[in-house]
Amino acid sequence: ILGTYVHGLFDEPTAARALLDHLCAVCGRPPLARDAIAASSDPYARLAAHVRAHVDVRALRQAIGA
């Protein structure tokens, strides 16, 4: 049931930033960098950006022979 209440919460950058900054404060960490949460209405564009940032695509292509 809880999942239905929070589903889509992180689609809104302002809400995501407020929640994450609060959790950082609770844990004694500094707030997130201002550009840590980018606004994008296209979830596939956000996924692609995340993959580009965290996966060595060139090495992956070499590994599969592409």
C-alpha distance (Angstrom), angle and dihedral (degrees) to the residues before:
residue distance angle dihedral
I1 . . .
L2 3.79 . .
G3 3.80 90.0 .
T4 3.78 91.3 60.8
Y5 3.80 90.2 54.3
V6 3.79 95.0 52.2
H7 3.82 98.6 33.9
G8 3.78 107.6 127.3
L9 3.81 94.3 10.9
F10 3.78 92.5 126.4
D11 3.81 91.7 49.7
E12 3.81 87.1 80.0
P13 3.82 108.4 67.7
T14 3.82 93.9 -156.8
A15 3.80 92.9 54.7
A16 3.79 92.2 43.9
R17 3.80 92.1 50.3
A18 3.81 92.8 48.3
L19 3.80 92.6 50.5
L20 3.80 95.3 43.9
D21 3.81 93.3 45.3
H22 3.81 89.0 51.3
L23 3.81 91.1 50.5
C24 3.81 90.0 48.2
A25 3.81 89.9 52.8
V26 3.81 91.6 48.7
C27 3.81 89.6 52.1
G28 3.80 92.9 45.7
R29 3.79 94.3 -112.4
P30 3.80 127.2 132.3
P31 3.81 117.4 -100.1
L32 3.78 118.8 -91.6
A33 3.78 121.5 -86.4
R34 3.79 111.3 -90.8
D35 3.82 92.4 -113.1
A36 3.82 95.0 45.9
I37 3.78 91.4 100.4
A38 3.78 113.2 45.2
A39 3.77 121.5 -161.7
S40 3.79 113.2 -123.7
S41 3.75 129.0 153.0
D42 3.81 92.2 -156.9
P43 3.81 111.3 79.4
Y44 3.82 90.7 -166.4
A45 3.80 90.6 56.5
R46 3.81 89.3 51.6
L47 3.81 90.6 48.6
A48 3.81 91.8 48.7
A49 3.81 91.2 49.8
H50 3.81 90.7 49.6
V51 3.82 92.1 50.1
R52 3.83 91.9 47.4
A53 3.80 89.8 51.1
H54 3.80 96.4 48.4
V55 3.81 108.1 27.7
D56 3.78 127.6 67.3
V57 3.81 94.3 -133.2
R58 3.81 93.4 -178.7
A59 3.82 91.6 56.5
L60 3.80 90.4 45.2
R61 3.81 91.5 52.7
Q62 3.81 90.6 48.7
A63 3.79 90.5 50.3
I64 3.80 92.8 54.1
G65 3.81 93.6 40.8
A66 3.79 96.5 -114.7
